[in-house]
């Protein structure tokens, strides 16, 4: 089992407002522990059903946690291709700078800067699905000059209760998403986009289904291309859970997600066990195909993606996977 590292984080304050006030927020179904810089996992709030003292991504119906047991490994990073910055409790690098943070019971907004080049806003809010919370990410070039390439990484260590450190992980949609330049099952990597990130389990690169059980996660790298001075690019991240795997796909479809990872405890391979949660990590606005509803596994989706024909083939050839060290 991979060694876990515990780290102290800012104390949570439900419905906190103002600067430097990490918060626990939710929509009544899904709860998130949000740090000032827009990454998850903090100490505070009620313990999980599995006894975890930290709060990251939680299904309020079952009380189970998915990201906070063990190391607080969830976060994001940004780069212009030359310099890189990161925001995470346990997997960070050169830190971003906090501009402001504010929260209500169901929303949170973090504004940060990275080296005077980017302003990054993470706006957390309820989504169109009760099973998912949405994060609208806006990256703005504030450098005074063009940026040649805008790279963003988001990664997490799946630790799905009641069997944290041993879960089945799925990643899907990356083959058709033109902004995705890398995806692996390693949630322990430095979230600076310039750092390497290799898979934990053989086969944990790109799209895969039910890999494990193992102590692993999901790490996604995106390239949003050049940004002129003052120009912005936006996309969405989703965090959540569903009682079933079919429900998870339905939730992803409802919000228009294109790329995703699912995390399941090692006693819930089929995603149908009562009193369990199928946890969800998804993205929208990354150049992919919307996840269809009700599919049992992403392999079924391959037939839909084939409809991209030569357009999709050409887009995939232009991308370079960066899942090497």
C-alpha positions as CSV (number, residue, x, y, z in Angstrom):
1,X,0.0,0.0,0.0
2,X,1.3,3.4,-0.9
3,X,2.5,5.4,2.1
4,X,0.0,8.1,3.1
5,X,1.1,11.5,4.4
6,X,-1.1,13.5,6.7
7,X,-0.9,17.3,6.5
8,X,-2.5,20.1,8.4
9,X,-4.9,22.3,6.5
10,X,-6.9,25.4,7.3
11,X,-9.8,25.0,9.7
12,X,-13.2,24.7,7.9
13,X,-15.9,27.2,8.6
14,X,-19.4,26.3,7.2
15,X,-20.7,29.3,5.2
16,X,-17.6,31.3,5.9
17,X,-17.1,34.6,4.0
18,X,-14.2,37.0,3.4
19,X,-10.5,36.4,2.7
20,X,-8.5,33.5,4.1
21,X,-11.6,31.5,5.2
22,X,-11.6,28.0,3.9
23,X,-15.2,26.6,3.9
24,X,-17.3,23.5,3.8
25,X,-20.1,24.0,1.2
26,X,-22.7,21.8,-0.5
27,X,-26.0,21.4,-2.2
28,X,-27.7,19.1,0.3
29,X,-26.5,16.0,-1.5
30,X,-22.8,16.7,-2.1
31,X,-20.4,18.4,0.3
32,X,-17.0,19.9,-0.5
33,X,-14.2,21.2,1.7
34,X,-12.7,24.1,-0.3
35,X,-9.4,25.8,0.5
36,X,-8.7,29.4,-0.1
37,X,-6.8,28.7,-3.3
38,X,-9.6,26.6,-4.9
39,X,-8.3,23.1,-4.0
40,X,-10.2,20.5,-1.9
41,X,-9.3,18.7,1.3
42,X,-9.2,20.4,4.7
43,X,-9.5,19.4,8.4
44,X,-12.7,20.4,10.1
45,X,-16.5,19.7,10.0
46,X,-18.1,16.4,11.0
47,X,-16.2,13.1,10.7
48,X,-17.2,11.0,7.7
49,X,-19.1,7.7,8.0
50,X,-15.7,6.0,7.7
51,X,-14.3,8.0,10.5
52,X,-12.1,10.4,8.4
53,X,-11.3,13.7,10.2
54,X,-10.7,15.6,7.0
55,X,-13.3,16.9,4.5
56,X,-12.9,16.9,0.7
57,X,-15.6,15.3,-1.5
58,X,-18.4,13.7,0.5
59,X,-21.7,12.1,-0.4
60,X,-24.1,13.5,2.3
61,X,-26.5,10.6,1.7
62,X,-24.1,7.9,2.9
63,X,-21.6,10.1,4.8
64,X,-18.7,8.5,2.9
65,X,-15.6,10.5,1.9
66,X,-13.7,10.1,-1.4
67,X,-10.6,12.3,-1.4
68,X,-9.7,13.2,2.2
69,X,-8.5,10.0,3.9
70,X,-4.7,9.7,4.1
71,X,-2.9,12.4,2.2
72,X,-4.7,15.6,1.2
73,X,-3.9,15.0,-2.4
74,X,-6.2,17.1,-4.6
75,X,-5.3,20.3,-6.4
76,X,-4.5,22.2,-9.5
77,X,-1.7,23.9,-11.3
78,X,-1.1,26.3,-14.2
79,X,1.7,27.1,-16.6
80,X,2.6,29.2,-19.5
81,X,4.8,26.4,-20.8
82,X,8.0,27.8,-19.2
83,X,6.9,28.6,-15.6
84,X,4.6,26.6,-13.4
85,X,2.5,27.1,-10.2
86,X,0.5,24.8,-8.0
87,X,-2.2,24.8,-5.3
88,X,-2.6,21.7,-3.1
89,X,-2.1,20.7,0.5
90,X,0.2,17.7,-0.2
91,X,1.0,17.7,-3.9
92,X,2.0,21.3,-4.6
93,X,5.0,23.1,-6.1
94,X,5.5,26.8,-6.4
95,X,2.4,28.3,-4.8
96,X,-0.1,30.6,-6.4
97,X,-0.9,33.9,-4.7
98,X,-4.3,34.4,-3.0
99,X,-6.3,37.5,-4.1
100,X,-9.6,36.7,-2.4
101,X,-11.8,34.0,-1.1
102,X,-15.5,34.1,-0.2
103,X,-18.2,31.5,0.6
104,X,-21.8,30.9,1.4
105,X,-23.4,27.6,2.5
106,X,-23.6,26.5,-1.1
107,X,-21.0,28.5,-3.1
108,X,-17.3,29.5,-2.9
109,X,-15.2,31.7,-5.0
110,X,-11.4,31.7,-5.0
111,X,-9.3,34.2,-7.0
112,X,-5.6,33.7,-7.3
113,X,-2.7,34.9,-9.4
114,X,0.3,33.0,-10.8
115,X,3.5,34.9,-11.3
116,X,1.9,38.0,-12.6
117,X,1.0,36.0,-15.7
118,X,-2.4,34.5,-14.9
119,X,-5.4,35.4,-12.8
120,X,-7.3,32.1,-12.0
121,X,-10.9,32.1,-10.6
122,X,-12.5,28.9,-9.3
123,X,-16.2,29.6,-8.7
124,X,-18.0,26.7,-6.9
125,X,-21.7,26.3,-7.1
126,X,-24.6,23.8,-7.3
127,X,-25.0,22.2,-10.8
128,X,-28.0,21.2,-12.9
129,X,-27.7,17.7,-11.2
130,X,-28.2,17.2,-7.5
131,X,-25.4,14.6,-7.7
132,X,-22.8,17.1,-8.8
133,X,-21.2,20.4,-7.6
134,X,-19.8,22.6,-10.4
135,X,-16.6,24.7,-10.5
136,X,-16.4,27.3,-13.2
137,X,-12.7,27.9,-13.9
138,X,-11.7,31.1,-15.6
139,X,-8.1,31.7,-16.6
140,X,-7.1,35.3,-17.6
141,X,-3.9,36.5,-19.1
142,X,-2.8,39.5,-17.0
143,X,0.8,39.5,-18.1
144,X,0.7,42.5,-20.5
145,X,1.9,40.2,-23.4
146,X,0.6,37.2,-25.3
147,X,0.9,33.8,-23.6
148,X,2.0,31.1,-26.1
149,X,0.3,28.2,-24.3
150,X,-2.0,27.9,-21.3
151,X,-1.6,24.6,-19.4
152,X,-3.9,23.5,-16.5
153,X,-3.6,20.3,-14.4
154,X,-6.2,19.0,-12.0
155,X,-5.5,15.8,-10.0
156,X,-6.8,13.8,-7.0
157,X,-6.1,10.7,-5.1
158,X,-9.3,8.6,-5.0
159,X,-9.7,7.3,-1.4
160,X,-13.2,6.0,-1.5
161,X,-14.7,4.9,1.8
162,X,-15.5,2.4,3.2
163,X,-12.3,0.9,1.6
164,X,-10.0,3.9,1.3
165,X,-6.6,3.2,-0.3
166,X,-8.2,0.4,-2.4
167,X,-10.6,1.4,-5.1
168,X,-11.6,0.8,-8.7
169,X,-10.9,3.8,-11.0
170,X,-12.2,4.6,-14.4
171,X,-11.2,7.5,-16.8
172,X,-13.2,8.2,-19.9
173,X,-13.7,10.7,-22.7
174,X,-10.1,11.8,-23.1
175,X,-9.7,10.2,-26.6
176,X,-12.2,12.7,-28.1
177,X,-11.3,15.8,-26.0
178,X,-8.9,18.0,-27.9
179,X,-7.9,20.0,-24.9
180,X,-6.7,16.9,-23.0
181,X,-3.0,16.3,-23.4
182,X,-2.6,13.7,-20.6
183,X,-4.5,11.5,-18.2
184,X,-3.2,9.0,-15.7
185,X,-4.4,7.1,-12.6
186,X,-1.8,8.9,-10.4
187,X,-3.3,11.3,-7.8
188,X,0.0,11.8,-6.0
189,X,1.8,13.8,-8.6
190,X,2.9,17.3,-8.2
191,X,0.0,19.4,-9.7
192,X,2.4,21.8,-11.4
193,X,1.7,21.0,-15.1
194,X,5.4,21.0,-15.9
195,X,6.1,18.1,-13.5
196,X,6.0,14.6,-14.8
197,X,3.2,12.2,-13.9
198,X,3.3,8.5,-14.6
199,X,0.6,5.9,-14.0
200,X,0.5,3.8,-10.8
201,X,-1.2,0.7,-12.2
202,X,-0.1,-0.7,-15.6
203,X,-2.7,0.5,-18.1
204,X,-3.6,3.6,-16.1
205,X,-3.1,6.0,-19.1
206,X,-5.7,7.6,-21.2
207,X,-9.2,6.0,-21.1
208,X,-9.6,2.8,-19.0
209,X,-12.3,1.0,-17.1
210,X,-12.4,-0.3,-13.5
211,X,-8.6,-0.4,-13.0
212,X,-7.7,-1.8,-9.7
213,X,-8.4,-2.3,-6.9
214,X,-5.4,-0.2,-5.9
215,X,-4.5,3.0,-4.1
216,X,-4.7,5.4,-7.1
217,X,-6.6,8.4,-8.5
218,X,-7.0,10.6,-11.5
219,X,-4.7,13.3,-13.0
220,X,-5.7,15.4,-16.0
221,X,-3.6,17.7,-18.1
222,X,-5.2,20.3,-20.4
223,X,-3.8,22.7,-23.0
224,X,-6.0,25.7,-23.9
225,X,-3.6,27.2,-26.3
226,X,-2.5,30.8,-26.6
227,X,-4.1,33.7,-24.8
228,X,-3.7,37.3,-25.8
229,X,-3.2,39.9,-23.1
230,X,-6.5,40.4,-21.3
231,X,-8.0,37.3,-22.9
232,X,-9.8,34.6,-20.8
233,X,-10.7,31.0,-21.2
234,X,-13.3,29.1,-19.1
235,X,-14.3,25.5,-18.5
236,X,-16.1,23.6,-15.8
237,X,-15.1,20.9,-13.3
238,X,-17.6,18.7,-11.5
239,X,-17.3,16.8,-8.2
240,X,-20.0,14.5,-6.9
241,X,-21.4,11.1,-6.3
242,X,-24.4,8.9,-7.2
243,X,-25.9,5.8,-5.6
244,X,-25.2,3.8,-8.8
245,X,-22.9,3.8,-11.7
246,X,-25.8,4.3,-14.2
247,X,-26.8,7.3,-12.0
248,X,-23.3,8.7,-12.3
249,X,-23.4,8.6,-16.1
250,X,-26.8,10.2,-16.1
251,X,-25.5,13.0,-13.9
252,X,-22.5,13.6,-16.1
253,X,-24.9,13.8,-19.1
254,X,-27.2,16.2,-17.4
255,X,-24.5,18.8,-16.9
256,X,-22.9,18.3,-20.3
257,X,-19.6,16.8,-19.1
258,X,-17.2,15.4,-21.7
259,X,-14.3,13.9,-19.7
260,X,-14.5,12.1,-16.3
261,X,-13.2,9.7,-13.7
262,X,-15.2,7.4,-11.5
263,X,-14.0,6.1,-8.1
264,X,-15.6,3.0,-6.5
265,X,-14.8,1.2,-3.3
266,X,-13.3,-2.3,-3.8
267,X,-16.5,-4.0,-2.7
268,X,-18.6,-2.2,-5.3
269,X,-17.2,-3.1,-8.7
270,X,-20.6,-3.2,-10.4
271,X,-21.5,0.2,-8.9
272,X,-24.9,-1.1,-7.7
273,X,-24.3,-2.0,-4.0
274,X,-26.7,-0.4,-1.6
275,X,-25.3,2.1,0.9
276,X,-22.3,2.8,-1.3
277,X,-21.4,5.8,-3.5
278,X,-20.0,5.9,-7.0
279,X,-17.9,9.1,-6.9
280,X,-17.5,11.4,-9.9
281,X,-14.9,13.8,-11.2
282,X,-15.7,15.5,-14.5
283,X,-15.0,18.3,-17.0
284,X,-16.9,20.3,-19.5
285,X,-15.7,22.8,-22.1
286,X,-12.6,20.8,-23.0
287,X,-13.3,19.9,-26.6
288,X,-14.9,16.6,-26.1
289,X,-18.2,14.7,-26.6
290,X,-20.9,14.9,-24.0
291,X,-21.2,11.7,-22.0
292,X,-24.3,9.8,-23.1
293,X,-26.8,8.9,-20.3
294,X,-27.3,5.4,-18.9
295,X,-24.3,3.6,-20.4
296,X,-23.0,0.8,-18.3
297,X,-19.3,1.3,-19.2
298,X,-17.4,3.8,-21.3
299,X,-16.5,1.0,-23.8
300,X,-20.0,1.5,-25.2
301,X,-19.2,5.1,-25.8
302,X,-16.4,4.2,-28.2
303,X,-19.0,3.6,-30.9
304,X,-20.3,7.2,-30.5
305,X,-16.8,8.7,-30.5
306,X,-16.2,6.8,-33.8
307,X,-18.6,9.3,-35.3
308,X,-15.9,11.9,-35.0
309,X,-14.4,10.3,-38.1
310,X,-11.3,11.8,-39.6
311,X,-11.9,15.1,-37.8
312,X,-11.5,13.5,-34.4
313,X,-8.6,11.3,-35.7
314,X,-6.7,14.4,-36.8
315,X,-7.3,16.2,-33.5
316,X,-6.0,13.2,-31.6
317,X,-2.9,13.0,-33.8
318,X,-2.2,16.7,-33.0
319,X,-2.2,16.0,-29.2
320,X,0.8,14.6,-27.4
321,X,0.2,12.7,-24.2
322,X,2.5,13.9,-21.4
323,X,2.1,11.0,-19.0
324,X,5.9,10.5,-18.9
325,X,8.2,11.7,-16.3
